[in-house]
Amino acid sequence: MTESHQDLIGYLKQITSFMKLDCRVEVKEEQYENAKGLFISIYAPGNGRFLIGKNGQSLKALEHIVRLWHIKNQIGPLVITVDVNDYKQSRTQFAIELARQALSRVRNTQKAEALAPMSAYERRIVHMELAACPDITTESIGEEPQRRIVIKPFL
């Protein structure tokens, strides 16, 4: 683990200590297509809801703060993802399952269907998941926070 990772963990522990939350922080390096990334897992048993917030709003703000910290303390672009108690992972699986169910209905009815509003992260995952289906197309519509995906039959 690099010194900057240790500094980041210390920074996150400092933030959570202000909230009087005891947590464990793990940092993993990842390689994406065009960039390096950090995946930060925070485990706060019993208190994760304070870090996640309603509909993940506090988690999104925490991720933003971590990105700002990184920009201030590092050189070079980096994709940063923060997850608390595997919240994003479970939301991602839920979004994929909803998309697969909608895909089945679109294939049966040959009519477009709009999914419920999702975060940009969830929409990206759904677009990537459904990109392998040659008989449908996906499109994001609307404005934040009501932006959603429409699944359409490819005609």
Buried (B, 14 or more C-beta within 10 A) or exposed (E): EEEEBEEBBEBBBEBBEEEEBEBEBEBEEEEEEEEEBBBBBBBBEEBBEBBBBEEBEBBBEBBEBBBEBBEEEEEEEBBBBBBBBBBBEEBBEEBBEBBEEBBEEBEEEEEBBBBEBBBEBBBBBBBEBBEEBEEBBBEBEEEEEEBBBBBBBEE
